[in-house]
Amino acid sequence: MTTASVPKMPGSAGMSKTSGGMPWWLFLITGTAWIIVSWFVLGFNSRSVASIAALAGAVVLVAAIAELFQMFTAPGWKWLHGVLAALFLVTGILCWANPGKTVFWLAAFVGWYLLFKGVADIILAFLTKAENDAWWLGLIVGIIEMLLGFWAAGRFTRSLYTLIVLVAAICLARGITDIIMAFRVRKLQHAE
């Protein structure tokens, strides 16, 4: 993201084109909300299969909305964001349609997703090292996501507990990412 040639529009207090028109504090609020959700998810146990699958479906549907937003606003890889949005949408709907029977499949899906997202976050951390002071945090999140993805890919017999940990990890990673984004957007807005 560059701040050059991004004019401030009259009446756009706290808004910037670098954030897709979203105020920086909104990322801070959503990041905090994701961290709180991850804390609640870890409180689930094996008797709450339907609740876990429904919550996982909600998390996946929110990820579908985020990917749709990225498809229209990201400078590149629009087709990949579109494919991910469609995949997340179908997965989220299946989770809500039949929560009890989708647990094993959902755990596998989330495990593979974390594996690929971890690799992407590690690459992105190194690519943005020059512009991003907190690049190392993205690297750490990517490594944790990758390790959780490997762990989930090999442990489908414990899929319910895997799903609990993975949903909590996704929520936590999203929360950390949104909070980092809030401070990056705030810094870019102050540089304008």
C-alpha positions in Angstrom: 0.0 0.0 0.0 1.3 3.4 -0.9 0.2 6.7 0.5 1.5 8.7 -2.5 -1.2 10.3 -4.5 -4.0 9.4 -2.0 -5.7 12.7 -1.4 -7.8 13.3 1.6 -11.4 13.9 0.7 -13.4 16.7 2.4 -15.6 15.2 5.1 -13.7 11.9 5.2 -12.3 12.2 8.8 -10.6 9.0 9.7 -11.2 7.5 6.2 -8.5 6.6 3.7 -8.3 4.9 0.3 -5.5 2.8 1.7 -7.9 0.9 3.9 -10.6 0.5 1.3 -12.5 3.4 2.8 -12.7 2.0 6.3 -11.7 3.9 9.4 -8.6 2.5 11.2 -10.5 2.1 14.5 -13.0 -0.3 12.8 -10.2 -2.7 12.3 -9.3 -2.3 16.0 -12.9 -3.2 17.0 -13.2 -6.2 14.8 -9.7 -7.4 15.9 -10.8 -7.2 19.5 -14.1 -9.0 18.7 -12.3 -11.8 17.0 -9.9 -12.3 19.9 -12.9 -12.5 22.3 -14.7 -15.0 20.0 -11.5 -17.2 20.1 -11.5 -17.1 23.9 -15.1 -18.3 24.0 -14.5 -21.1 21.4 -11.9 -22.7 23.6 -14.5 -23.1 26.3 -16.5 -25.6 24.1 -16.3 -29.3 24.8 -17.2 -32.5 23.0 -20.9 -32.2 23.9 -21.4 -29.1 21.9 -20.8 -30.5 18.4 -23.6 -28.6 16.8 -22.6 -25.3 18.5 -19.0 -25.7 17.3 -20.0 -26.5 13.7 -22.5 -23.6 13.7 -19.8 -21.2 15.0 -17.3 -22.6 12.6 -19.9 -22.0 9.8 -20.3 -18.4 10.9 -16.5 -17.9 10.9 -16.2 -19.4 7.5 -19.1 -17.3 6.2 -17.4 -14.1 7.5 -14.2 -15.3 5.8 -16.3 -15.6 2.6 -17.5 -12.0 2.9 -13.9 -10.8 3.6 -12.7 -12.7 0.5 -15.5 -11.1 -1.6 -14.4 -7.7 -0.3 -10.8 -8.5 -1.2 -11.9 -9.7 -4.7 -13.2 -6.2 -5.5 -10.6 -4.1 -3.7 -7.3 -6.0 -3.8 -4.9 -4.8 -6.5 -4.1 -8.4 -7.6 -5.0 -12.0 -7.3 -8.7 -11.2 -7.7 -9.5 -14.6 -9.2 -8.0 -16.4 -6.1 -10.1 -14.3 -3.7 -13.1 -15.2 -5.8 -12.4 -18.9 -5.7 -11.8 -18.7 -1.9 -15.0 -16.7 -1.4 -17.0 -19.4 -3.3 -15.4 -22.2 -1.4 -15.9 -20.6 2.0 -19.5 -19.8 1.1 -20.3 -23.4 0.2 -18.5 -24.7 3.3 -20.3 -22.2 5.6 -23.7 -23.2 4.2 -22.9 -26.9 4.6 -21.9 -26.3 8.2 -25.2 -24.7 9.0 -27.3 -27.1 7.0 -25.9 -30.2 8.8 -23.7 -29.3 11.7 -23.3 -32.8 13.2 -22.1 -34.6 10.1 -19.8 -32.0 8.8 -17.3 -32.0 11.7 -14.8 -34.4 10.2 -14.9 -32.7 6.8 -14.8 -29.2 8.3 -11.7 -30.1 10.5 -9.9 -31.3 7.4 -10.9 -28.2 5.4 -9.8 -25.8 8.1 -6.5 -27.8 8.6 -5.6 -27.5 4.9 -6.7 -23.8 4.9 -4.5 -23.0 7.8 -1.6 -24.8 6.1 -1.9 -22.8 2.9 -2.7 -19.5 4.7 0.4 -20.0 7.0 2.6 -20.3 3.9 1.0 -17.2 2.3 1.4 -15.2 5.5 5.1 -16.2 5.8 5.7 -15.1 2.2 3.8 -11.9 2.7 5.7 -11.1 5.9 9.0 -11.3 4.0 7.7 -9.4 1.0 6.4 -6.5 3.1 9.5 -6.4 5.4 10.7 -3.0 4.1 7.3 -1.3 4.5 6.0 -3.0 7.6 7.6 -2.6 11.0 5.6 -5.5 12.4 6.5 -7.9 9.6 7.8 -10.3 12.2 4.3 -10.6 13.8 2.9 -11.8 10.4 5.8 -14.3 10.2 5.0 -15.7 13.7 1.3 -15.9 12.9 2.1 -17.7 9.6 4.4 -20.2 11.3 1.7 -21.0 14.0 -0.9 -21.4 11.3 1.3 -23.7 9.4 2.1 -25.8 12.4 -1.6 -26.1 13.3 -2.4 -27.0 9.7 0.1 -29.9 9.8 -1.2 -31.0 13.2 -4.8 -31.0 11.9 -3.9 -32.8 8.7 -2.5 -35.8 10.6 -5.1 -36.0 13.4 -8.6 -36.5 11.9 -9.5 -39.0 14.6 -9.6 -36.2 17.1 -11.5 -33.9 14.6 -13.8 -32.3 17.2 -11.0 -31.1 19.4 -9.0 -30.2 16.3 -11.9 -28.1 15.1 -12.2 -26.3 18.4 -8.5 -25.5 18.4 -8.5 -24.5 14.7 -11.5 -22.3 14.9 -10.0 -20.6 17.9 -6.7 -20.2 16.1 -8.4 -18.7 13.0 -10.3 -16.2 15.2 -7.2 -15.3 17.1 -5.1 -14.9 13.9 -7.8 -12.8 12.3 -8.0 -10.7 15.5 -4.2 -10.1 15.5 -4.2 -9.4 11.8 -7.0 -6.8 12.1 -5.3 -5.1 15.0 -2.0 -4.9 13.1 -4.0 -3.5 10.1 -5.6 -0.9 12.3 -2.3 0.5 13.3 -0.9 0.3 9.8 -3.9 2.2 8.4 -3.6 4.8 11.2 0.1 5.3 10.4 -0.7 5.7 6.7 -3.5 8.1 7.4 -1.2 10.3 9.6 1.4 10.2 6.8 -1.0 11.7 4.3 
